[in-house]
Amino acid sequence: KELSSPYVLICRNYKGDVDMAEIDHFLPLLMTQEEEGLTCPIMSHGNVHFLWIKHTNLYLVATTNKNSNASLVYAFLYKVVEVFTEYFTELEEESIQDNFVVVYELLDELMDFGFPQTTDSKILQEYITQEGTKLEVAKTKVPTTVTNAVSWRSEGIKYKKNEVFIDVIESINLLVNANGSVMSSDIVGAVKLKTMLSGMPELRLGLNDRALFALTGRDKGKTVTMEDVKFHQCVRLSRFESDRTISFIPPDGESELMSYRINTHVKPLIWIESVIEKFSHSRVEIMVKAKGQFKKQSVANNVEVRVPVPSDADSPKFKTSTGHAKYVPEKNLAVWTIKSFPGGKEFLMRASFGLPSVENDEMEGKPPITVNFEIPYFTVSGIQVRYMKIIEKSGYQALPWVRYITQSGDYQLRSNF
């Protein structure tokens, strides 16, 4: 819990080799470190190590007296947050207190004697339910996934129509300084699946990944270098390492197959220019020009240009060449919304605000203009799904569908406001 009134809310000792009283040293250690401004994700007391994360008003702490794999411990702690959030919508002190029985049941299934076990929330929900009465009945019938090597998928799944939907979603992070120079940019991508397939299908996914083409001697310059690639547990990593084939038995329903980052110079897809004029400290006029710097065949949807305005502004007046603008006083923003923004087009927005005579620019600083948008049927990196093979022993035919989406991540353009 928060440091203001700390106490242990719930705990589970899996191996019995660390004294339960050791956790009492965690918060004093953390408070000491915070006072010194030296907080560290791993702290030690004697031969006991505390590995911790914070989520809302909770601290999730793992203790060990061995040289444990820290990456595994943190991956498990974040997985616990994910599973509990799936169950309780919000993970906080109150949701733990209201669901002690379910929490202990989940802790028993998530880990056994210090080794992570079933961590897929969809599988856990088959036999650990919210209702206490169902909890006891369901325990008599444990799904085959608990003892099965494919712990993320149940057997006996059947669909009348077998389909796989593949979404390649890329978010652009961009920071442009007031002089118009790109200070930093990168692309964060994910390949998401919605699988509606019967039985235990084997899937193979091919991407235009540069390492794949380098291995096969076919690097023609139309390939993409992906970094920080992270796969769902279903992907056979040894197969990927040997020949770059993404081979897997998919979870049923929605899942994230992989994520990646591309550290590259990104040309701003939506370019913003802004001019501000002040008149005798009584009013301010803002002009914003937005230009679509992506191919003309594409269209950006639901574009939002969020322009900071002085906190004491009033009497807003707007004029736009397209879309509509509104004043959001609680956030000190003028928000210009364009439902459909074709590539190559330019649009203008003019705003006028009244100001009191007292200036307070220096105290407020200069927050950046931010832009939100989504461009379907387009990836800025050029990544493509080359093929998706679906093999199942019954021999049914299945349809793969692919969709590409580019959207704004942390997209900021500093201005001279």
Backbone hydrogen bonds, N-H to C=O, Kabsch-Sander energy under -0.5 kcal/mol:
donor,donor_aa,acceptor,acceptor_aa,energy
5,S,2,E,-1.1
9,L,7,Y,-0.6
14,Y,12,R,-0.7
22,E,19,D,-1.9
23,I,20,M,-0.9
24,D,21,A,-1.5
25,H,22,E,-2.1
26,F,23,I,-1.4
27,L,23,I,-0.6
29,L,25,H,-1.7
30,L,26,F,-2.4
31,M,27,L,-2.9
32,T,28,P,-2.1
33,Q,29,L,-2.2
34,E,30,L,-2.6
35,E,31,M,-2.1
36,E,32,T,-1.5
37,G,33,Q,-0.7
37,G,34,E,-0.6
38,L,33,Q,-2.7
43,M,50,F,-2.4
45,H,48,V,-2.8
48,V,45,H,-1.8
49,H,64,T,-3.3
50,F,43,M,-4.0
51,L,49,H,-0.5
51,L,62,A,-2.8
52,W,41,P,-1.7
52,W,50,F,-0.5
53,I,60,L,-1.9
55,H,58,L,-2.6
58,L,55,H,-2.4
60,L,53,I,-2.5
61,V,59,Y,-0.6
62,A,51,L,-3.1
64,T,49,H,-1.8
68,S,66,K,-2.0
70,A,68,S,-1.0
73,V,69,N,-2.0
74,Y,70,A,-2.6
75,A,71,S,-2.5
76,F,72,L,-2.2
77,L,73,V,-2.4
78,Y,74,Y,-2.4
79,K,75,A,-1.6
80,V,76,F,-2.4
81,V,77,L,-1.8
82,E,78,Y,-2.0
83,V,79,K,-2.7
84,F,80,V,-2.7
85,T,81,V,-2.3
86,E,82,E,-1.9
87,Y,83,V,-1.8
88,F,84,F,-3.1
89,T,85,T,-1.8
90,E,88,F,-3.0
92,E,90,E,-0.8
96,I,92,E,-1.7
97,Q,93,E,-2.3
98,D,94,E,-2.2
99,N,95,S,-0.5
99,N,96,I,-0.9
100,F,97,Q,-0.7
103,V,99,N,-2.7
104,Y,100,F,-2.4
105,E,101,V,-2.1
106,L,102,V,-2.6
107,L,103,V,-2.7
108,D,104,Y,-2.0
109,E,105,E,-1.4
110,L,106,L,-3.0
111,M,107,L,-1.3
112,D,115,F,-2.6
115,F,112,D,-1.7
117,Q,110,L,-3.4
118,T,109,E,-1.2
119,T,117,Q,-0.7
121,S,119,T,-0.6
124,L,120,D,-2.3
125,Q,121,S,-2.2
126,E,123,I,-1.3
127,Y,123,I,-0.5
127,Y,124,L,-1.2
128,I,124,L,-2.2
129,T,127,Y,-0.5
135,L,131,E,-1.7
136,E,132,G,-1.3
137,V,133,T,-1.3
138,A,134,K,-3.1
139,K,135,L,-1.0
140,T,137,V,-1.3
141,K,138,A,-1.3
142,V,140,T,-0.6
146,V,143,P,-1.6
147,T,144,T,-0.9
148,N,144,T,-0.8
151,S,149,A,-1.4
153,R,150,V,-1.2
163,E,161,K,-0.6
163,E,196,M,-2.1
164,V,399,L,-2.4
165,F,194,K,-2.3
166,I,164,V,-0.5
166,I,401,W,-3.8
167,D,165,F,-0.5
167,D,192,K,-3.0
168,V,166,I,-0.5
168,V,403,R,-2.9
169,I,167,D,-0.7
169,I,190,A,-2.7
170,E,168,V,-0.5
170,E,405,I,-2.7
171,S,188,V,-3.1
172,I,407,Q,-2.3
173,N,171,S,-0.6
173,N,186,D,-2.6
174,L,410,D,-2.5
175,L,184,S,-2.4
176,V,412,Q,-2.0
177,N,181,S,-2.8
180,G,177,N,-2.1
183,M,175,L,-2.8
183,M,181,S,-0.7
184,S,175,L,-1.4
186,D,173,N,-1.9
187,I,262,I,-2.2
188,V,171,S,-2.6
189,G,187,I,-0.5
189,G,260,Y,-2.5
190,A,169,I,-1.9
191,V,258,M,-2.7
192,K,167,D,-3.0
192,K,190,A,-0.6
193,L,255,S,-3.0
194,K,165,F,-2.0
195,T,253,G,-2.6
196,M,163,E,-2.7
196,M,194,K,-0.5
199,G,157,I,-2.9
202,E,391,I,-3.6
203,L,201,P,-0.5
203,L,248,F,-3.1
204,R,389,K,-2.2
205,L,246,I,-2.6
206,G,387,Y,-2.6
208,N,384,Q,-1.4
209,D,207,L,-1.9
210,R,224,V,-2.8
212,L,209,D,-0.6
213,F,209,D,-1.6
214,A,210,R,-2.4
215,L,211,A,-1.9
216,T,212,L,-1.6
217,G,213,F,-0.6
217,G,214,A,-0.5
218,R,213,F,-2.6
219,D,213,F,-0.5
220,K,218,R,-1.0
224,V,208,N,-1.7
226,M,224,V,-0.7
227,E,261,R,-3.2
230,K,259,S,-2.6
232,H,257,L,-2.7
235,V,232,H,-1.9
236,R,247,S,-2.5
237,L,235,V,-1.1
240,F,236,R,-1.7
241,E,237,L,-2.7
242,S,238,S,-1.7
243,D,239,R,-2.4
244,R,240,F,-2.1
245,T,239,R,-0.9
246,I,205,L,-1.4
247,S,245,T,-1.1
248,F,203,L,-2.3
249,I,234,C,-0.6
252,D,152,W,-0.5
253,G,195,T,-2.3
255,S,193,L,-2.2
257,L,191,V,-1.8
257,L,255,S,-0.7
258,M,191,V,-1.4
259,S,230,K,-2.3
260,Y,189,G,-2.4
261,R,227,E,-2.7
262,I,187,I,-2.8
263,N,261,R,-0.5
264,T,262,I,-1.3
266,V,264,T,-0.6
267,K,265,H,-0.5
271,W,269,L,-0.5
271,W,291,K,-2.8
273,E,289,K,-2.5
275,V,287,M,-2.5
277,E,285,E,-2.7
279,F,283,R,-2.5
280,S,278,K,-0.6
282,S,279,F,-2.8
283,R,279,F,-1.3
284,V,353,F,-2.7
285,E,277,E,-3.1
286,I,351,A,-3.0
287,M,275,V,-2.9
288,V,349,M,-2.8
289,K,273,E,-3.2
290,A,347,F,-2.5
291,K,271,W,-2.5
292,G,345,K,-2.6
293,Q,269,L,-3.5
293,Q,291,K,-0.8
298,S,295,K,-1.7
300,A,341,F,-3.0
301,N,374,E,-3.8
302,N,339,K,-2.2
303,V,338,I,-2.7
304,E,372,N,-2.7
305,V,336,W,-2.9
306,R,304,E,-0.6
306,R,370,T,-3.1
307,V,305,V,-0.7
307,V,334,A,-3.1
309,V,332,N,-2.3
313,A,310,P,-1.7
314,D,354,G,-2.0
317,K,352,S,-1.9
319,K,350,R,-2.4
321,S,348,L,-2.6
324,H,337,T,-2.0
326,K,335,V,-1.9
328,V,333,L,-3.3
331,K,328,V,-1.6
332,N,328,V,-0.6
332,N,329,P,-0.8
333,L,328,V,-1.6
334,A,307,V,-3.0
335,V,326,K,-2.7
335,V,333,L,-0.5
336,W,305,V,-2.8
336,W,334,A,-0.6
337,T,324,H,-3.0
337,T,335,V,-0.6
338,I,303,V,-2.9
341,F,300,A,-3.0
343,G,298,S,-2.3
344,G,292,G,-2.3
345,K,342,P,-1.4
347,F,290,A,-2.5
349,M,288,V,-2.2
350,R,319,K,-3.3
351,A,286,I,-2.9
352,S,317,K,-2.5
353,F,284,V,-2.7
354,G,314,D,-3.3
355,L,282,S,-3.7
364,E,360,N,-1.3
365,G,361,D,-1.5
369,I,413,L,-2.7
370,T,306,R,-1.8
371,V,411,Y,-1.7
372,N,304,E,-2.5
374,E,301,N,-1.2
375,I,406,T,-4.2
377,Y,404,Y,-2.5
378,F,375,I,-0.5
386,R,206,G,-2.8
386,R,384,Q,-0.8
387,Y,206,G,-1.3
389,K,204,R,-2.7
391,I,202,E,-2.9
391,I,389,K,-0.5
395,G,392,E,-2.4
399,L,162,N,-1.8
401,W,164,V,-3.2
403,R,166,I,-2.7
405,I,168,V,-2.6
406,T,375,I,-2.7
407,Q,170,E,-3.1
408,S,373,F,-2.0
409,G,172,I,-2.9
411,Y,409,G,-1.3
412,Q,174,L,-3.0
412,Q,410,D,-0.7
413,L,369,I,-3.0
414,R,176,V,-3.2
